[in-house]
Amino acid sequence: MNSFGAAQKAESVKGDDKRWSTLLAQLSVADLTEHFLARVLRVPGYDTLPLPSSEIRRTGSASFDALIRGLQQGTEGRSGRAERLAIATDVGVSRARAGIPIESLMTAIRLDFSILWGELTAIAKDGDAGLLVRHADRVWNIVDSYASQTQSTYMAERQRMQSEASSVRQGYVAALFGETSPPAEMLSQIAGELDIDQAGAFCVAMALGEDMAGLRVVVASAAHRDGEIFTYHLGDGLVAFWPRDDRPGSAVQEAAAQISSLRLGLVEAVRGIADLRGAARRARELAQLLTPQDSQALTMTIAWARIARRRLGASGSPIAGDVEAALAQCGGAERNRLVEAVRAYLASGSIAASADTLFCHRNTLMNRLRRFADITGVDVTVPQQAARLVVAWA
């Protein structure tokens, strides 16, 4: 480029700055704000007025004022960026607290560009076309930067709100498992805050040690499908509870099915939140009875005999010491055959089924049961006598 062309370009840039400043000076913040208000109230999320129109007008006016002054500055200064960040924080926090969806917020903010650009083109002269083209990126970039700042503060505030809500809810959950049961009025408040039926039907599970990991995975998976399962760390275990939901295919129903296949204690019939604390104790006792051979949840139906054995043992009451002493008088082979026959019968209560299980004739099985009765004094075909061995050998 020759010196004449360079001089013309320099003069053009100098003229651009002056004319650009003139156009910006003609913009009316009040008019821009009214145009914005008229359009933003048609945006889904804003159309139900979650905020007073006066609040939308206030932040809209502050936004346009800051954007125009940012465009006037040419090279961006720290004061301009700080001012827009302050407004972006104000808008992001207030919209998050008002529950406006992020999509609605970003649509509203990007209206700033179309409204600003529309007003600039309306007041520009025919000869300003090149000027507008040369400044289009500047207008878009400054609005986009403001939008990004607002989005960041909005998301940070939503995260803070979720943490606050989670802490509050955990406080209510913790109250259910405290040293003392909450009074009726507090139980009603807790049920309301957790959005559960105070007198509804619940399930309670308790996992201990390494078995807690599997329970956490199921709870997290249910949450991704909007199925809420409440959890609380109680001593060395993780307790989980949820309202019964027997609807096929529901997130909670499927999670409950998965939980029943985990190694933990499970109480399936809890009436009302007042009983959750006691149910957690029962679930812990069941979890403590798990053996290496168990591969699914222990319920009262499955493990009642183990619980009876444990409690009788703790009380010092003998369960079947006399039976074991009597069997000790037999030879090893005979003892094994008799115990095998009795266990098979106790598992089914059927002579035919037990004989099939042992691959022997039913008469053979009946002879072994009679022999067992002769030696120990316990006739397992009598339910009251059989119950003692069911518990002792659980």
DOFIDREN-218519 format. One record per atom (N, C-alpha, C, O): residue in one letter; x, y, z. Coordinates in steps of 0.001 Angstrom, whole numbers, plus 500000, padded with zeros to 6 digits. Each point is the difference from the previous one (the first is absolute). Layout:
<nodes>
aXYZ;...
</nodes>
This chain:
<nodes>
m500855498799500000;m499145501201500000;m500877501232500000;m500952500091500775;n498722500890498329;n500806501219499957;n499637500916501161;n499049499733500736;s501695501325499423;s499823500903501141;s498648500688499970;s499427500307501045;f500055499940497725;f498691500661499882;f498886499073500530;f499087500429500705;g501033498251498914;g498989499038500461;g500055499824501507;g498964499906500659;a502262500049499894;a500152499849501447;a499404501191500734;a499368499848501045;a500838501333498398;a499443501203500625;a498482499972499974;a499343500385500968;q500085499138497875;q498539499913499900;q499443499030501048;q498985500283500636;k501706498534499544;k499551499005500984;k500055500566501409;k499070499799500781;a502005500905499555;a500131500596501319;a498894501012500240;a499424500069501086;e500287500719497875;e498938501007500121;e498645499325500185;e499146500479500746;s500671498377498543;s498746499264500108;s499815499461501412;s498904500090500554;v502169499341500047;v499921499459501353;v499693501119500983;v499193499839500915;k501466501301498881;k499756501153500874;k498555500451499878;k499361500323501002;g500129499699497795;g498612500383499781;g499048498981500570;g498938500360500507;d501427498350499419;d499176498931500572;d499769500239501491;d498867499938500478;d502198500332500242;d499896500177501449;d499039501121500352;d499172499877500902;k500958501222498360;k499146501159500290;k498543499700499660;k499099500301500783;r500674499099498036;r498628499715499585;r499390498906500889;r498818500057500341;w501991498959500027;w499528498922500879;w499561500567501350;w498959499618500534;s501838501290500005;s499649500642501269;s498711500794499867;s499183500036500920;t500640500609497914;t498777500776499765;t498776499086499988;t498974500322500600;l501135498537498716;l498881499055499960;l499673499463501393;l498834499903500383;l502198499755500356;l499773499462501343;l499346501036500907;l499166499660500838;a501209501584498995;a499434501077500828;a498511500187499745;a499273500504500857;q500274499083497953;q498585500169499658;q499123498868500539;q498772500083499970;l501873498865500520;l499222498894500558;l499372500420501322;l500644500658500817;s498115498966499391;s499285500315501240;s499874498732500833;s499354499038499583;v501265500962501593;v499920498836500887;v498549499708500361;v499599498839500074;a499610502213500150;a498593499812500354;a499231499315498869;a499206499092500243;d501037501353498512;d499304499383498862;d500443498558499799;d499179499113499764;l502119500665500331;l500511498641499858;l499388499066501042;l499636498862499700;t500261501637501517;t499449499190501096;t498535499665499756;t499574498875500264;e499650502080499239;e498582499748499730;e499837498989498866;e499129499131500054;h501716500988498916;h499952499019498911;h500345498594500530;h499378499003499633;f501618500964501228;f500416498725500585;f498872499397500837;f499704498810499892;l499671502022500940;l498943499515500882;l498835499439499188;l499422498971500350;a500247501713498571;a498876499552499163;a500281498637499378;a499081499200499825;r502167500529499842;r500340498743499349;r500295498884500989;r499642498846499762;v501006501488501342;v500414498954500933;v498799499365500699;v500057498834500388;l498868501915499773;l498825499454500668;l499267498978499143;l499034499385500450;r501423500434498320;r499438498956499146;r500894498755499973;r499647498993499385;v501496501077501274;v500928498864500061;v499471498983501019;v499723500374501139;p500130498342498479;p499567498984500962;p500903500004501232;p501225499976499882;g498173500052501272;g500776500099501236;g499891501378500601;g500039500157501221;y499825500855497922;y499760501371500443;y498522500382499860;y499537500955500623;d499725498284498546;d498626500389499695;d499057499867501189;d498910500572499989;t501493498680501035;t499157499893501195;t500446500967501090;t499526499928501134;l501376500964498523;l500500501029500911;l500486499441501341;l499428500325501041;p501623498836498951;p500544499514501258;p500664501115500795;p500237499873501201;l500062501241498092;l500567501191500631;l499089501186499694;l499337500008498962;p500614500992501916;p499225501198499690;p500571500685498757;p501212499985499784;s497921500613499401;s500486500688498799;s500946501127500370;s500889500345499221;s498930500234501963;s500904501079500438;s501424499481500167;s500957500725499728;e499195498021500718;e501329499411500166;e500629499726498643;e501192500243499809;i498016499253499245;i500525499753498659;i500394501313499345;i501013500073499304;r498184500970500918;r500320501313499432;r501291500553500623;r500829500581499300;r499336499237502014;r501196500525500679;r501269499361499453;r500944500702499640;t499082497962500295;t501217499342499537;t500200500196498494;t501132500074499522;g497765500010499741;g500124500258498564;g500616501351499731;g500869500130499138;s498685500883501595;s500551501353499839;s501482500035500356;s500803500615499298;a499556498706501818;a501412499981500408;a500854499283498966;a501136500398499745;s498318498542499656;s500754499240499000;s500266500844498756;s501134500070499526;f497828500565499948;f500183500817498794;f500949501161500259;f500826500324499146;d499069500302502011;d500887501117500326;d501452499542500010;d500869500681499455;a499401498166501161;a501366499487500071;a500506499565498630;a501168500215499677;l497963499174499510;l500414499550498670;l500338501190499107;l500990499963499270;i498206501078500782;i500260501185499162;i501302500656500406;i500796500389499146;r499426499736502159;r501252500625500436;r501199499117499670;r501096500503499753;g498697498180500243;g501073499112499587;g500331500174498532;g501167499917499616;l497825500324499554;l500221500221498571;l500649501351499743;l500719500158499013;q499048500804501841;q500586501326499838;q501481500003500370;q500758500837499511;q499650498250501333;q501368500026500502;q501033499594498959;q501186500282500171;g498386499059498752;g500982499538499022;g500753498838500583;g499449498907500132;t501810501307500223;t500781498951500653;t499435499771501393;t499891500939500789;e499752497829499517;e499320499680501252;e500866500315501201;e501180499652500035;g498234501003500939;g500699500320501235;g499511499139501147;g498935499388499915;r501843500564501160;r499632499170501147;r498694500453500636;r499194499172500425;s500592502138499641;s498793500507500651;s498746499532499271;s499002499651500630;g501055500345498022;g498847499562499225;g499713498533500213;g498841499619500167;r502180499548499832;r499815498562500219;r499469499732501403;r499125499153500183;a501397501561500805;a499555499819501384;a498536500394500151;a499240499348500715;e500376501730498602;e498613500451500092;e499051498960499399;e498974499674500596;r501371499811498231;r499136499006499371;r499972498693500804;r498974499321500050;l502153500332500574;l500027498804500827;l499069500156501198;l499306499057500382;a500682502137500207;a499116500253501143;a498536499856499594;a499198499422500734;i500460501108498092;i498617499899499521;i499672498555499638;i498913499507500299;a502039499822499056;a499793498596499642;a499765499153501254;a499166499095499995;t501566501199501064;t499815499282501262;t498617500261500574;t499325499081500463;d500262502177499503;d498675500378500483;d498917499238499243;d499105499409500604;v500987500610498065;v498991499346499165;v500051498478500189;v498959499368500177;g502239500042499786;g500124498551500124;g499447499481501316;g499278499003500023;v501057501670501077;v499542499556501319;v498489500157500138;v499319499079500451;s500153502084499163;s498564500246500169;s499166499066499134;s498943499541500434;r501513500168498344;r499232499089499129;r500083498565500498;r499030499250499896;a502109500370500637;a500115498653500556;a499057499832501187;a499314498984500115;r500654502004500757;r499144499947501178;r498522500034499626;r499158499453500712;a500531501202498150;a498605500084499553;a499557498729499289;a498817499837499700;g502125499256500026;g499658498746499345;g499817500106498499;g499345499150499397;i501222501879499988;i499903500145498549;i500949498999499345;i501173499951500369;p498361499253498674;p500881499023499342;p501179500686499307;p499872501124499515;i501262498204500440;i501196500575499395;i499781500318498525;i500533500987499493;e498683498183499815;e499744500258498581;e499249501311499822;e500291500768499083;s498739499489501797;s499223501242499934;s500887501196500294;s499891501038499346;l500988498817501636;l500893501094500356;l500916500362498841;l500170501180499693;m500425497817499655;m500929500286498913;m499270500592498797;m500550500853499303;t498222498704500450;t499209500602498921;t499750501468500287;t500101500847499112;a499567499446502152;a499722501385500383;a501237500876499845;a499912501117499490;i501231498386500945;i501219500815499929;i500402500254498551;i500453501093499658;r499384497910499507;r500416500196498609;r499035500897499226;r500277500398498869;l498590499913501755;l499145501037499411;l500715501347500012;l499716500872499179;d501225499288501773;d500738501263500088;d500664500343498672;d499993501153499570;f500587497820499778;f500702500273498749;f499032500456498915;f500233501008499333;s498670498238500495;s499074500352498917;s499363501363500243;s499767500756499057;i499950499560502205;i499394501303500306;i501011501121499787;i499681501021499390;l501535498788501112;l501059501010499785;l500255500209498512;l500051501131499516;w500106497771499776;w500315500087498570;w498830500604499221;w500198500763499054;g498588498885501356;g498834500567499327;g499927501511500173;g499674500706499046;e500617499799502127;e499967501440500253;e501129500718499259;e499808501092499465;l501359498288500512;l501131500616499281;l499693500120498509;l500259501040499394;t499197497912500020;t499686500070498569;t498857500966499726;t499916500565498910;a499201499632502067;a498874500918499805;a500455501454499971;a499452500811499253;i501550499519501560;i500455501399500057;i501153500272499035;i500360501159499797;a500222497808499608;a501134500193499076;a499519500578498665;a498853499818499594;k502058500877499750;k499738500561498665;k500431498990498934;k500623498984500307;d499041501309498454;d500374499108498911;d501507499805499917;d500475498915499666;g500263502124500634;g501459499922499891;g500658499282501155;g501221499845500021;d497980499710500952;d500573499333501175;d500076498481499851;d500395499305500935;a499229500180497895;a499964498548499824;a501356499361500284;a500080499014500732;g500979501539498696;g501335499451500221;g500407500100501456;g500632499092500542;l499006502007500088;l500307500193501425;l499353498900500847;l500636499438500891;l498113500266498826;l499287498973500762;l500628498627499785;l500145499220500942;v500222500495497829;v500637498715499715;v501293499859500790;v500288498941500558;r500499502156499483;r501287499946500690;r499848499871501518;r500939499576500674;h497901500779499871;h499806499947501451;h499067498868500441;h499730499846501191;a499778499363497846;a499057498928500355;a500631498992500961;a499375499591500978;d501874500012498735;d500673499034500875;d500156500552501408;d499853499279500987;r500449502013499090;r500198500632501305;r498715499934500831;r500037499688501190;v498836500607498173;v498719499968500712;v499688498569500448;v499622499764501148;w500544499287497927;w499699498613500345;w500905499487501112;w499526499349500930;n501756500933498987;n500955499483500983;n499718500525501406;n500100499266500983;i499550502000499093;i499788500567501336;i498709499464500626;i499928499781501209;v499048500012497943;v498749499412500503;v500228498536500355;v499506499527501024;d501236499751498140;d500257498587500256;d500828499809501266;d499770499056500755;s501191501835499480;s500804499927501213;s499122500210501234;s500149499306501006;y498946501648498906;y499073500255501095;y499093498790500232;y499718499636501142;a499830499748497768;a499139498816500115;a500745498847500673;a499433499295500835;s501822500516498807;s500796498919500593;s500207500219501491;s499924499063500794;q500343502199499579;q500177500318501416;q498713499725500782;q500033499467501109;t498839500906498293;t498714499782500666;t499724498512500149;t499533499545501045;q500760499701497899;q499786498551500054;q500845499367501103;q499516499139500735;s501732501280499384;s500896499432501023;s499483500285501406;s499991499112500852;t499581502124499390;t499504500319501338;t498677499290500283;t499734499603501134;y499442500239497835;y498736499271500159;y500279498551500415;y499411499500500958;m501489499830498317;m500280498598500288;m500629499836501385;m499702499040500710;a501161501893499668;a500621499934501329;a498942500161501090;a500051499329501031;e498994501564498730;e498943500221500990;e499073498795500093;e499569499631501093;r500119499749497760;r499155498808500028;r500683498870500784;r499354499271500753;q501965500601499055;q500747498986500740;q499965500295501496;q499853499096500823;r500285502186499515;r499943500393501409;r498609499708500584;r499881499533501132;m499084500745498091;m498632499733500451;m499770498509500228;m499368499596500977;q501161499589498094;q499840498559500144;q500730499491501237;q499509499116500701;s501663501448499561;s500756499594501192;s499248500395501269;s499935499239500966;e499493501978499011;e499231500458501153;e498796499090500233;e499731499568501121;a499546500153497779;a498805499158500111;a500374498601500483;a499305499407500825;s501817500071498642;s500436498664500399;s500356499968501483;s499684499036500696;s500973502017499786;s500382500061501409;s498771500052500895;s499939499335501034;v499081501466498552;v498767500112500784;v499269498664500033;v499556499545501054;r500327499828497764;r499308498715499930;r500733498934500811;r499369499176500662;q501971500842499286;q500753499026500778;q499781500209501494;q500011499053500786;g499790502216499590;g499709500280501401;g498688499362500427;g499903499445501095;y499091500631498048;y498718499371500306;y500126498477500026;y499422499342500865;v501331500100498192;v500206498550499981;v500721499562501274;v499647498991500610;a501368501781499782;a500762499664501217;a499095499989501221;a500176499181500901;a498843501737499131;a499092500066501152;a499192498716500141;a499626499627501112;l500100499698497784;l499225498765500044;l500767498864500673;l499401499056500515;f501941501045499476;f500823498907500530;f500792500438501229;f501023499400500327;g498507501643500351;g500689500484501194;g499812499070501192;g499372498947499895;e501185501465501235;e499917499184501218;e498567499847500467;e499618498955500527;t499588502093499279;t498591499942500393;t499125500268498789;t500401500715499081;s498417498718500918;s499080500192498887;s499426501407500039;s499610500463501072;p500324500237497797;p499453501359499984;p498530500003500405;p499296499017499771;p500228502090500835;p498579500088500342;p499129500031498748;p500497500221498895;a498210499559501284;a499079499892498864;a500019501243499117;a499951499898498774;e500123501290501861;e499986501229499197;e501226500077499099;e499908500420498847;m501249499169501693;m501217500040499203;m499963498960498890;m500484500249498896;l498936498574501398;l499881498976498967;l499162500511498834;l500301499722498839;s498648501025501478;s499153500573498957;s500788500997499155;s499864500033498777;q500963500778501885;q500822500977499277;q501033499300499125;q500220500400498857;i500414498557501676;i501004499256499242;i499372499378498760;i500566500059498909;a498256499343501270;a499318499373498862;a499695501028498922;a500140499725498808;g499442501460501620;g499711501055499033;g501238500462499262;g499967500202498786;e501124499967501942;e501240500471499382;e500591498952499051;e500579500350498972;l499274498383501368;l500539498925499158;l499005499556498931;l500325499181499141;d498470501363500919;d498940499677499033;d499674498513500015;d499944499350498956;i499840500121502252;i499619498604500153;i498778499924500914;i499705500939500739;d499595497940499200;d498811499790500805;d500414499549501395;d500645498964500158;q498981501816500852;q500413499691501365;q499558498611500444;q500719499335500745;a498123500224498814;a499476498697500411;a500101498961498896;a499376498942500087;g501394501341498887;g500098499097498859;g500814498747500286;g500547499829501089;a499522499306497919;a500773498762500107;a501415500226499460;a500179500580498929;f500813498959501819;f501404500199499622;f500767498685500054;f499583499029500632;c501553500980498681;c500984498922500103;c501285500603500549;c500336501147499703;v500382498066501104;v501257500471500592;v501081498951499766;v499789498810500234;a501362501644499304;a501132499103499777;a501215500516500768;a500169501208500161;m500666497884500306;m501233500374500694;m501144499155499461;m499948498770500018;a501088501913499501;a501193499312499504;a501174500356500902;a500104501129500479;l500767497915499745;l501160500197500869;l501292499795499217;l500039499224499045;g501012501473501363;g501335499788499438;g500057500102498488;g499472500941499407;e501172498085499977;e500190500008498552;e498679499892499235;e499934500360498825;d499034499156501826;d498706499845499320;d499301501334499772;d499005500059499278;m501503501017501331;m499385501316499810;m500166500497498568;m499146500730499496;a501948498881499842;a500284500508498650;a498890499637499023;a499570500840499210;g499970497930500838;g498945499576499086;g498716500775500215;g499308500337499039;l500365499949502223;l498789500761500306;l500107501426499467;l499028500549499482;r502149500043500645;r500192501367499489;r499777500043498489;r499392500942499492;v501089498058499795;v499859499970498542;v498521499950499610;v499574500719499096;v499651498444501574;v498575499888499679;v499278501318500302;v499158500437499215;v501161500183501892;v499368501275500370;v500313501074498966;v499114500751499594;a502151499323499977;a500386500993498998;a499319499740498671;a499567500934499325;s500336497801500299;s499346499640498735;s498529500395500027;s499478500504499006;a499858499275502106;a498588500380500129;a499839501516499907;a499043500490499401;a501890500248501191;a499923501461499975;a500072500534498578;a499347500993499679;h501439498359499461;h500099500422498599;h498675499834499274;h499767500634498971;r499371498522501560;r498676499796499399;r498911500677500828;r498821499661499896;d501599501315500938;d499070500749500848;d499289499120501015;d498880500301500413;g501765498620499984;g499470499161501064;g500781500276501275;g501190499694500076;e498158500879500921;e500726500418501200;e499992498919501065;e498947499527500427;i502252500095499992;i500196499094501120;i500848500758501014;i501100500449499678;f498405499694501523;f500686500782501028;f501064499135500676;f499778498816500252;t501364501776500036;t501079499267500659;t500530500787501187;t499886501224500064;y500693498041500871;y500593500635501185;y501038499047500583;y499751498804500148;h501417501748500180;h501037499191500628;h499681499868501492;h499953500988500733;l499833497786499688;l499612499722501378;l501052499085500605;l500007498793499758;g500878501796501031;g501101499219500563;g500912499500498899;g500498500782499190;d499719497910500782;d500890499410499000;d499232499497498781;d500547499250499192;g498203501150500669;g499196499519498883;g499323501113499236;g499953501147500446;l499528498501498401;l499242500928499163;l498561499522499964;l499710498906499516;v499383501928501005;v498593499648499976;v499332500719498833;v500295501164499728;a498818498147499595;a499246500584498890;a498523499695500236;a499642498915500455;f499512502059499227;f498563499737500110;f499275500696498869;f500474501002499465;w498378498462500176;w499234500540498887;w498539499613500150;w499691498942500548;p499405501906498971;p498574499633500005;p499774498844499036;p500551499995498899;r498656499041501499;r499711498868499113;r499350500502498720;r499104500844500027;d501355498632498875;d499457500366498689;d499946498725499163;d501015499548499471;d497804499887500419;d499859498726499301;d499591500153498547;d499606499026499357;r500483502186500121;r499670500203498585;r501079499347499134;r501175500344500131;p498458498731498996;p501005499333499148;p500779501017499163;p499415500871499356;g501897499003500665;g500840500864499177;g500381501316500620;g500799500737499421;s498653499596501752;s500378501269500628;s501444499916500486;s500505498914500280;a500158502246499818;a501407500026500404;a500181499408501391;a500951499254500232;v498152501065500697;v500127499500501368;v499710498508500061;v500666499266500731;q498338500278498503;q499677498570500002;q501164499181499472;q500317498948500555;e500325501518498379;e501148499279499446;e501193500060500946;e500740499026500135;a499448502133500528;a501097500107500966;a499773499058501171;a500946499383500491;a497802500498499965;a499687499095501109;a500327498557499633;a500504499241500827;a499207500384497929;a500321498647499547;a501512499772500006;a500468498922500366;q500291502094499228;q501466499883500009;q500532499921501429;q500927499242500283;i498482501544500610;i500445500004501395;i499776498633500637;i500812499550500809;s498097499793498833;s499716498678500589;s501020498948499574;s500079498927500597;s500704501386498365;s501025499050499554;s501374500321500580;s500982499336499671;l499092501681501192;l501274500386500615;l500143499343501371;l499023499553500600;r502205500403499871;r500278499457501336;r499752501096501033;r500857500849500242;l497976499117500352;l499635500986501013;l498781499509500765;l499413498977499650;g500208501752501394;g498777499700500728;g498858500805499419;g500165501181499695;l498679498195500147;l498869500663499338;l498723499768500792;l499611498863500267;v499744502240500103;v498699499957500678;v498979500563499028;v500073501173499633;e498981498007499950;e499133500369498890;e498613500493500407;e499222500407499138;a500457499567502125;a498656500411500416;a500095500979501159;a499865499613501161;v500366501650498523;v500101501050501009;v498817500942499821;v499795500544498915;r499428499648502143;r498827500850499915;r500305501364500616;r500041500151501221;g500169500825497922;g500189501369500462;g501436500322500369;g500787499117500339;i499542502182499587;i501384500416500256;i500371499897501471;i501184499984500335;a497823499944500555;a500318499859501419;a500701498683500287;a500720499889500993;d499083499108498152;d500599498676500222;d501319499810499254;d500600498928500076;l499861502098499202;l501229499845499224;l501200499731500898;l500874499202499661;r499162501472501488;r501130499827500914;r500082498544500481;r501078499405499994;g497782500023500423;g499983498608500441;g500297499043498859;g500670498985500188;a498827501343498623;a500248499145498834;a501486499974499655;a500528498974499572;a500141502161500618;a501441500056499719;a500762499070500949;a500963499345499600;r498595500605501656;r500649499074500952;r499782498550499572;r500914499178500073;r497879500519499485;r499718498627499568;r500794499649498742;r500489498880499856;a499636502102499227;a500769499762498779;a501480499786500320;a500669499189499360;r499837501546501635;r501403499815500403;r500209498589500563;r500993499341499691;e498074500211501126;e500130498658500582;e500005498944498905;e500747499024500070;l498422501174498925;l499983499062498878;l501330500027499246;l500530498951499632;a500007502252500139;a501269500124499273;a501135499329500761;a500912499435499395;q499031500627501910;q501054499387500820;q499942498469499957;q500957499332500390;l497934500120499143;l499849498545499927;l500433499416498659;l499957498786499803;l500462502084499276;l500443499522498693;l501227499088500142;l500889500256500812;t499138498704498403;t501148499098499969;t500650500093498616;t499388500535499076;p501818498963500765;p500642500027498679;p499181499287498926;p500164500281498813;q498956498800501591;q499203499263499027;q498789500796499503;q499409499657498976;d500226501394501743;d498834500801499610;d500339500915498832;d501042500655499996;s498080499384499023;s500239500841498822;s498846500950499725;s499973500653498957;q499076499434501961;q498879500913499829;q499602500568501355;q500561499632501032;a498462501270498949;a499580500653501227;a499371499000500967;a499300499072499594;l500965501140501685;l499342499213501034;l498767500757500480;l500089501171500369;t498770498161499625;t498760500558500515;t499577499190501223;t500581498956500298;m498411501532500398;m499509499256501159;m499484498627499580;m500160499025500735;t499222500894498088;t499475498720499523;t501109498980499820;t499839498822500320;i501296501651499160;i501121499094499737;i500791499697501271;i500432498867500216;a499753502146500615;a500980499876501088;a499396499981501397;a500727500191500975;w497962499585499157;w499411500041501341;w500646498983500939;w500195500270501185;a500134498551498267;a500595498964500851;a501386500408500477;a500386499701501129;r500372500992497999;r501332500470500409;r499879501026501127;r500794500007500942;i498209500848498943;i499797501012501040;i499623499329501320;i500506500360501063;a498600498665498849;a499599499288501220;a501201499312500647;a500169500045501219;r500661499319497955;r501184499318500526;r500936500994500675;r500535499735501077;r499653501397498285;r500911501006500552;r499481500527501333;r500764500141500955;r497958500145499107;r499453500581501222;r499939498982501134;r500257500335501156;l499402498428498512;l500006498968501028;l501414499739500503;l500232499787501190;g500699500236497868;g501394499797500398;g500487501114500903;g500736499754500956;a498853501484498741;a500426501141500808;a499419499937501408;a500601500498500952;s498218498881499172;s499355499907501313;s500549498850500837;s499664499853501175;g501200499323498189;g500562498854500709;g499099498794500009;g500307499006500658;s498570501056498618;s499067498872499962;s500521498936499045;s500298500311498847;p499820498431501605;p500461498931499101;p498934499696498949;p498807499987500304;i501626499770498462;i499045499741498931;i499961498508499678;i498940499375500044;a502195500074499641;a500017498585499624;a501271499313500480;a500528499112499331;g499957501305501829;g501213499365500540;g499794498524500260;g500906499197499778;d497889500429500701;d499723498593500277;d499978499167498731;d500408498839499990;v499099501791498917;v499941499297498716;v501407499728499500;v500300498896499547;e500563502108500534;e501382499838499535;e500728498952500839;e500783499207499476;a498952500797501819;a500649499014500880;a499562498586499653;a500807499070499995;a497909500781499715;a499482498670499654;a500578499517498682;a500354498828499869;l499745502071499145;l500539499620498697;l501477499662500082;l500513499231499186;a500167501337501787;a501438499728500141;a500279498551500370;a501119499510499853;q497831499808500636;q500185498595500365;q499970499085498778;q500396498836500071;c499120501713498791;c499940499201498767;c501359499986499307;c500859500843500258;g499306498200498878;g501182500021499149;g499907501163499013;g498914500513499729;g502213499887499750;g500026501161499103;g499124499841498780;g499275500928499639;a500771497910499710;a499223499768498777;a498513500039500287;a499224500607499262;e500378498719501854;e498570499989500327;e499516501405500352;e498917500412499583;r501886500316501183;r499617501361500394;r499748500851498766;r499006500723499928;n501899499188499098;n499867500818498789;n498729499652499234;n499313500884499489;r500369497791500433;r498793499588499270;r498741500508500692;r499067500457499340;l500906499463501988;l498814500440500742;l499793501513499896;l498886500472499777;v502201500273500389;v499903501471499920;v499599500409498592;v499183500905499834;e501368498455499159;e499654500306498614;e498514499764499752;e499343500799499333;a500134498117501197;a498582499675499815;a499106501026500696;a499000500450499441;v501376499909501781;v499187500976500752;v500039501368499335;v498963500654499893;r502186499790499666;r500101501309499344;r499161500031498730;r499336500997499716;a500693497912499516;a499212499949498765;a498512500086500318;a499249500688499308;y500326498604501748;y498591500027500362;y499593501388500537;y498931500509499664;l501920500088501161;l499682501325500544;l499894501050498898;l499258500972500139;a501474498840498775;a499986500986498908;a498698499971499224;a499589501017499439;s499748497816500520;s498789499898499168;s498748499598500774;s498891500383499629;g501283498845501449;g498850499492500734;g499288498878499280;g498895499611500378;s501735499868498585;s499376498951499185;s500918498784499939;s501182500109499673;i498243498721500650;i500782498766499912;i500403499739498554;i501156499677499727;a497902500461499347;a500276499707498591;a501072500944499450;a500948499561499349;a498893501742500919;a500968500978499477;a501374499774500604;a501011500113499307;s499032499571501971;s501287499772500667;s500687498760499444;s501213500000499789;a498006498935499971;a500571498773499439;a500567500262498610;a501067499492499657;d498215501309499535;d500505500341498663;d501297500773500094;d500926499780499220;t499136501133501744;t501206500808500171;t501203499125500345;t501111500249499533;l498662498737501277;l501094499135500461;l500203498775499101;l500895499189500239;f498257500683498715;f500111498856499090;f499893498668500755;f500787499079499781;c498225500846501104;c499781498762500739;c498508499696500034;c499180500852499655;h500471497940500759;h498592499614500102;h499379500691501203;h500681500266500991;r498022500026498922;r499329500692501107;r500041499168501282;r500080500554501096;n499866498134498775;n500078499159501211;n501363500143500676;n500117499989501226;t500909500146497930;t501354500196500551;t500049501296500792;t500558500058501095;l498844500985498327;l499991501296500682;l499220499915501311;l500450500509501026;m498380498845498940;m499187499897501214;m500727499211501090;m499894500321501184;n500845498646498409;n500784499227500968;n501066500871500667;n500238499892501203;r500398500968498008;r501044500876500557;r499396501036500960;r500598500332501023;l498217500170498634;l499357500972500886;l499602499343501323;l500150500595501067;r499335498153498849;r499661499284501236;r501246499716500837;r499982500123501225;r501094499497498097;r501263499738500705;r500482501268500693;r500475499945501135;f499407501197498191;f500395501291500589;f499167500267501252;f500526500446501019;a498163499278498899;a499124500231501153;a500359499089501159;a499976500423501155;d500354498339498548;d500368499050501055;d501257500452500735;d500092499882501222;i500892500645498009;i501280500383500601;i499897501325500766;i500528500116501105;t498795500883498314;t499997501365500557;t498747500336500797;t500020500911500828;g498899498368498935;g498744500342500664;g499230501078499270;g498984500481500501;v501485499912498312;v499334501054499222;v499379499376498755;v500702499483499131;d497956500576500796;d499278499508498825;d499746501187499077;d499139500833500280;v501617499246498608;v499909501182499129;v498721500045499191;v499731500995499328;t499450497915500726;t498705500065499308;t498964500724500860;t498877500243499559;v501508500095501663;v499140500800500882;v500503501444499945;v501112500272500452;p498101500656499007;p500482501376499794;p500611500647501234;p501035500658499900;q498346499169501259;q500524500658501189;q501398499501500342;q500846500776500443;q499402497916499349;q501337499465500263;q500979500367498878;q501182500237500250;a498313499806498519;a500859500344498866;a500498501435500083;a501110500303499562;a498061500588501005;a500358501421500060;a501317500216500737;a500769500900499663;r499487498257501357;r501238500160500760;r501217499764499118;r500996500713500123;l498940498296498989;l501126499745499118;l500088501029498861;l501094500357499561;v497756500109499975;v500008501054498973;v500805501197500499;v500805500573499265;v498967499795501992;v500718501139500584;v501452499639500265;v500904500759499652;a499323498098500955;a501370499616500389;a500907499856498791;a501183500331500071;w498279499181498822;w500829499747498815;w499865501086498928;w500456499815498872;a498935501291501466;a499813501080499013;a501331500581499566;a500036500915499178;
</nodes>
